[in-house]
């Protein structure tokens, strides 16, 4: 779980690395090859996206509470 802006930035960095990895795998291996590896990378990307969204939602709620 992402709990502060530094972790948020790290997660964004990790996401960029994973997106590059999946692009490399797709370019280097045609459909049907390295399927488990590609699926694992996609799963990691999805998990990071969920964590980023949760953090963004909490931050938005926190900021809204401060405004009221």
Secondary structure, 3 states (H helix, E strand, C coil): CCCCHHHHHHHHHHHHHHHHHHHHHHHHCCCCCCHHHHHHHHHHHHHHHHHHHHHHHHHHHHHHHHHC
